[in-house]
Amino acid sequence: MPITPETTVTRNDDLMIAEIDGEVVLMHVDKGNYYGLDQVGSDIWERMAAPVSVADLHAALVADYEGDAEEIRADLMELLERMAEHDLVRVAA
């Protein structure tokens, strides 16, 4: 399912999660893979604790981080698509 601004995302709570020095490490037990998130990725992960629309997530990031809104949107979409590809997030229309 393609991710759009209207898409609702939430994290996959079936993962093992650890926080190390302010960064999140995720382990997908079923796949045997682990993933590390930097500070911004970890912040996005925390913001997805409850279902949130991509548009609302983007607006919150633009409000909290310095940078071009379009660049933030592109980076967010890329991250969410990668996370969905690896079953780290749940995506709903």
C-alpha positions, -999 to 999 in steps of 0.1 A, spaced: 0 0 0 15 33 -10 21 58 18 5 93 13 -1 122 36 -36 108 44 -21 74 54 -22 65 91 9 49 105 17 33 138 46 12 150 46 -25 150 45 -34 186 54 -70 179 91 -60 178 117 -61 205 127 -25 213 156 -11 233 167 24 238 205 30 239 218 65 245 187 81 232 185 60 201 161 31 194 171 -3 183 144 -26 169 145 -64 165 121 -82 142 122 -116 159 102 -134 132 127 -122 105 158 -123 127 167 -87 117 176 -57 138 175 -20 129 190 11 145 173 45 144 193 77 149 179 104 171 155 118 146 143 83 136 139 75 173 118 107 177 96 97 148 93 62 163 81 77 196 56 99 178 41 67 162 32 51 196 -4 59 187 -18 59 152 -10 92 135 -15 105 100 16 111 79 4 147 74 2 153 112 35 136 117 51 158 90 35 190 105 49 181 140 84 175 126 84 208 106 74 226 139 101 209 159 130 208 135 148 234 115 149 226 78 130 229 45 95 215 49 97 197 15 130 181 24 115 169 58 86 155 39 108 136 15 130 122 42 99 112 63 83 94 33 115 76 25 119 65 62 82 54 64 84 34 32 115 16 43 100 9 77 68 -5 60 89 -26 37 106 -42 67 73 -46 86 84 -21 113 52 0 110 16 -7 104 0 13 75 -37 20 72 -55 41 45 
